[in-house]
Amino acid sequence: MQTLPNGFDIPLPFLNTSFHIYFYGILIMLGVVAAAFLAQAEAKRHGINPDYIWDSLFWVVLAGIVGARIWHIFSPPPSMVAQGITTGWYLSHPLDMINIRNGGLGIPGAIIGGAVALWLYCRNKKISFLSLVDTIVPGVALAQAIGRWGNFFNQELYGKPTNLPWKIYIDPAHRVPGFQNYNFFTPLFLYESLWNLLNMAILLWMARRFEKWLKAGDLFYIYMIMYSIGRFFLEFLRVDSSQVGGINFNQTFVVLVALGAGVFLFLNHRRRTAAVQ
């Protein structure tokens, strides 16, 4: 079988070289643009100035990339640790810390970084963070669903070996240690992409079906619960999960996120009930 291309070259004759464009980067940007347009539509529906979406977009994306890279640096997967690429190695090689073209972005870090940037933006503009983030999270789920297909071209984020009809071939160079003798694996990126699409659909449906019941921040908390549930179960299928102290770091983290978001969702409505009484 042929190795799947991860991008294409753009010739630069005047420099006597070429520039490689990665499909992963293209899909991430497509996800960002799709998310922005969906957030714009949701903002208009909620009576929020859509300019806030586009004004904050650059900073949110930039902070998301930085957060995603930091997350990876402090929780590299076992396959990279086996090659000596550890947190300590990154800290002693500063240029490699910022070289995202070689891969290494963690979704939880991207969400945290983007959320912090949006919170700072809202504070500067003196607008409600929870109201604005509620209009954005369906788009975030959509961006994740699109961006996950970059893992397909990079032949990463796959699960355990399988013979299911929708199995995917992973070429030997991209197989994690211990699985070199297997050819076909579970398309974990596909499962997560579909889960994110479902998350988006549920958020959009709830925003319309329960509009009078929902409070500012509810959709944000529901998004975090939904994403965390999906990620928790998918981690059981992953063959290269980040380990910290022998514990699946991402799986443990999403459990805490789901519980925390559930508490905030409960308190959001408990406060409203108390106010009505």
URDA-V395815 format. One record per residue. RES is the residue in one letter. SS is DSSP state (A for helix, B for strand, O for the rest). PHI is phi in whole degrees, 0 to 359 (none if undefined). BURIAL is 1 if it has 9 or more other C-alpha atoms within 8 Angstrom, else 0. Layout:
res=[RES;RES]
ss=[SS;SS]
phi=[PHI;PHI]
burial=[BURIAL;BURIAL]
This chain:
res=[M;Q;T;L;P;N;G;F;D;I;P;L;P;F;L;N;T;S;F;H;I;Y;F;Y;G;I;L;I;M;L;G;V;V;A;A;A;F;L;A;Q;A;E;A;K;R;H;G;I;N;P;D;Y;I;W;D;S;L;F;W;V;V;L;A;G;I;V;G;A;R;I;W;H;I;F;S;P;P;P;S;M;V;A;Q;G;I;T;T;G;W;Y;L;S;H;P;L;D;M;I;N;I;R;N;G;G;L;G;I;P;G;A;I;I;G;G;A;V;A;L;W;L;Y;C;R;N;K;K;I;S;F;L;S;L;V;D;T;I;V;P;G;V;A;L;A;Q;A;I;G;R;W;G;N;F;F;N;Q;E;L;Y;G;K;P;T;N;L;P;W;K;I;Y;I;D;P;A;H;R;V;P;G;F;Q;N;Y;N;F;F;T;P;L;F;L;Y;E;S;L;W;N;L;L;N;M;A;I;L;L;W;M;A;R;R;F;E;K;W;L;K;A;G;D;L;F;Y;I;Y;M;I;M;Y;S;I;G;R;F;F;L;E;F;L;R;V;D;S;S;Q;V;G;G;I;N;F;N;Q;T;F;V;V;L;V;A;L;G;A;G;V;F;L;F;L;N;H;R;R;R;T;A;A;V;Q]
ss=[O;O;O;O;O;O;B;B;B;B;B;B;A;A;A;O;B;B;B;B;B;B;A;A;A;A;A;A;A;A;A;A;A;A;A;A;A;A;A;A;A;A;A;A;A;O;O;O;O;O;A;A;A;A;A;A;A;A;A;A;A;A;A;A;A;A;A;A;A;A;A;A;A;A;O;O;B;A;A;A;A;O;O;O;O;O;A;A;A;A;A;O;O;A;A;A;A;O;O;A;A;A;O;O;O;O;A;A;A;A;A;A;A;A;A;A;A;A;A;A;A;A;A;A;A;O;O;O;A;A;A;A;A;A;A;A;A;A;A;A;A;A;A;A;A;A;A;O;A;A;A;A;A;A;O;O;O;O;B;O;B;O;O;O;O;O;O;B;B;O;O;A;A;A;O;O;O;O;O;O;O;O;O;B;B;O;O;A;A;A;A;A;A;A;A;A;A;A;A;A;A;A;A;A;A;A;A;A;A;O;O;O;O;O;O;O;O;A;A;A;A;A;A;A;A;A;A;A;A;A;A;A;A;A;O;O;O;B;O;O;O;B;B;B;O;O;B;B;A;A;A;A;A;A;A;A;A;A;A;A;A;A;A;A;A;A;A;A;A;A;A;A;A;A;A;A;O]
phi=[none;275;288;289;293;260;170;210;260;251;293;237;303;291;251;55;206;216;241;271;257;269;300;301;294;298;292;297;291;299;297;298;296;299;297;295;292;293;296;298;296;292;297;299;295;267;76;257;300;295;298;299;295;285;294;270;303;301;291;294;294;299;294;296;294;298;297;296;290;298;300;294;300;266;213;294;290;305;297;279;299;297;269;90;270;250;301;299;296;300;294;264;230;303;293;286;298;258;273;282;292;267;90;109;227;254;304;304;295;296;294;297;299;296;294;296;297;294;298;295;297;296;295;293;273;59;237;286;297;295;292;289;293;297;282;267;298;299;292;298;298;295;298;296;298;285;298;300;289;295;296;296;288;276;53;221;53;248;257;295;304;206;243;299;303;261;300;236;274;245;286;310;294;250;274;285;306;98;235;294;271;255;255;242;226;288;283;299;300;293;300;292;299;294;296;293;296;296;302;301;298;294;297;294;294;295;298;261;289;241;304;284;271;291;249;303;102;301;294;297;292;294;302;296;294;298;299;296;298;298;295;301;286;292;298;294;267;286;257;220;283;294;242;230;64;79;247;295;296;295;295;295;297;291;297;295;296;298;295;297;296;297;295;296;296;297;295;303;268;293;297;291;298;296;294;293;294]
burial=[0;0;0;0;0;1;1;1;0;0;0;1;0;0;0;0;0;1;0;0;1;1;1;1;1;1;1;1;1;1;1;1;0;1;1;1;1;1;1;1;1;1;1;1;0;0;0;0;0;1;0;0;1;1;0;1;1;0;1;1;1;1;1;1;1;1;1;1;1;1;1;1;1;0;1;1;1;1;1;1;1;0;0;0;1;1;1;0;1;1;0;0;0;0;0;0;1;0;0;1;0;0;0;1;1;1;0;1;1;1;1;1;1;1;1;1;1;1;1;0;1;1;1;0;0;0;0;0;1;1;1;1;1;1;1;1;1;1;1;1;1;1;1;1;1;1;1;1;1;1;1;1;1;1;1;0;1;1;1;1;1;0;0;0;0;0;1;0;0;1;1;0;0;0;1;1;0;0;0;1;0;0;1;1;1;1;1;1;1;1;1;1;1;1;1;1;1;0;1;1;1;0;1;1;0;1;1;0;0;0;0;0;0;1;0;0;1;1;1;1;1;1;1;1;1;1;1;1;1;1;1;1;0;1;1;0;1;1;0;1;1;1;1;0;0;0;0;1;1;1;1;1;0;1;1;0;1;1;1;0;1;1;0;1;1;0;0;1;1;0;0;0;0;0;0;0;0]
